[in-house]
Amino acid sequence: MTLAGVSEERIEKRLPDAIARYVELLTTELGDTDHGDKVYPGVLALLDTLEARDDVLLGLLTGNVREGAMAKLAAVRIDAERFRVGAFGSDHAARAELPAIARARAEQVTGRAVPGTRVVVIGDTPADMGCGRGIGARAIGVATGRYTTDALRACDASAVFPDLTDTAAVVRAIVGD
């Protein structure tokens, strides 16, 4: 908005109302019977497998605001409590800042330092592949969105999958088993 000439003061003043309206409209849209609930193949099995491990701390990092992310999870019946840490667009406007926020929250939860090299970002866009570089995080691409495996691979992803159905291979890519 600042690039469009909107003052920082005006943004700060009106942003809470804009976010509230967005979440209201999103919740309405997600509740529409025509919307459907879509969990991509392999997601639930991967979450179950990772959550059962004692060497993995599940986190959720998204450019969406926290309330929007929670609405999307609820719409597909994924318990947000599975994600012990998170970082959201409502925490910082720059996506590249979110991995450091998530890492700091992971350190609070675990009570120990979390090297950036132990952070893995899984996403379906080139922006996702690059957002964790500032802390040394690895990125795993999943081509369930509009970007192909080749496009995600070209963004220096450490691994790329067409979807998350091969749970064992995805876990190996995440933890190195």
N, C-alpha and C positions, 0 to 999 in steps of 0.2 A: 504494500500500500504506500510505503514511503516513496517508492520509485514512481508511483502514479501521482505524487504530490500531496498525499495526505500527511498531515503533521503527526509526529509521535504523540503529542498531547491528545489529539483527537482519537488516534488509534487506541491509546491506553484507556480513554474515557468510555469508548463505545465497544471495545472488544468483549467484555463480559456479556453484554446483551447479544452481540453477534454470535458468540459461542453457544449461549443458551438457546437461541433460535435455531442454530444449526443442529444441535443435539435433539431438540424437539422435532424438527423436520426429519432428521435421520431416523429417530425412533418410530415415527409414524410410517416412514417408508419401509423400514425393516419389518414392521408389524403387518404390512399389507400382504394379503394372501397371494397376490401375484408376484411378490418379491421372491418367495421361496427361501429355503435355508440351505446354504451350500457350504459344506465343509469339503475342502479339496481332498482328493484321494491320498490316504496315508497319514494325514495330519493327526488324527486321534491315536493311531497306533504309535506314531513317533512320540507324541506327548506322553503316552502311557509308558513307553520304554524309557524315555529320558527321565521322567519323574521318578521312576523306580530305582534309578542309579543314585549312589551316594556321592559320586564325583561330578554331578551336574546340578547346577542351580538354574532352573528355568526362569527366563525373563521375557518380557514383552517390550519391544521397542518399535514405535510407530510415529510417523509424522502426524497422525490424528491426535486430537485432544483426548485426554484421559476418558472423559465421559462418552465420547464417540466410540472409542475403542471398546469400552465396557458394553455399550449398546450392541456393537457388532458381535462381540463374543456371546452375549446373552441370546442374540437372535439365532445363533447356531448351537446353542446349548453347550458352550464350552465354559467351564467354571473359571472365572478370572482368578480365583485363589490358587490355581495351579501355578501361576506366574508369581514367584516370590518377590521379584523386583520388576521394575518397569521404568521406562522413560518415554515421554509423550511430547507431541508438538506443543502442548500446553506448558511444558517445562522449559522449552527454548524454541525460538522460531527457526533456528538453523539446525537442520537434520544432522549435520556433522558434529554437533555438540551433544547429541543424545547418547551415544555410546559411553562417553566419559561420565555422564550423569548416571546411567545404568550401572556402570562399573563402581562408582562411588556408593551407590545403594547396595550393590552386592557385597562390598566390603563392610558396610554397616551390618548387613544380615549375617555374614559369615564371621565377622570379627577378625578378618585377616586380609592382607593385601591380595588383590586380584590383578595379576599382570595383564596388560591389554592383549598379549598373545594367547591368553586363555579365554578370551571373549570371541564368540562366533556369532556373526550376524547372518541370518537366513532370510533371503528376500527374493523378489521377482522383478526388480528394476535395476538399471545401472546405478541409480542413486543409492539403492540399498547396498550394492556391491562396494561402493566407495565410502559410505558414511563412517565406517569404523577405522579407516586407515590412520586417522589422527592418533589413535591409541594403540595401533598395531594389531587390531582385531583381524581375524580372517573372515572372509565372506563366502557363503555357499549360495549359489543361485538355484532357483527352482522356476522352471519355465511354465508356470501356471497362469501367467498374466499375458500381456501383449508382447513380451520380449522372448525371443527364441533362446535355446541353449547356446547357440553360437554367439548371439549378441551378449549374453551374460558372461560367457567364457572370455570374450574380448575385453571385459572389464576387470580382468585379473582375479576372477573368483578362484578360490582354492579348490572348489569342486562345483559341478553343475549337474542337476538332475532334471529330467522332463517333468517329474512330480515327486512326491514323497513316498510312493508305494514300496520302494525297496528299503524298508526300515533298517535292516542290518547295514546296508551300504551307506545310508545317510548317517547312522550312528558312528560308523567307522570314520567318515569324513569329519564328524564333529569332534570326537574324542580320540581318534587314532587307534581304536581297538582293531 
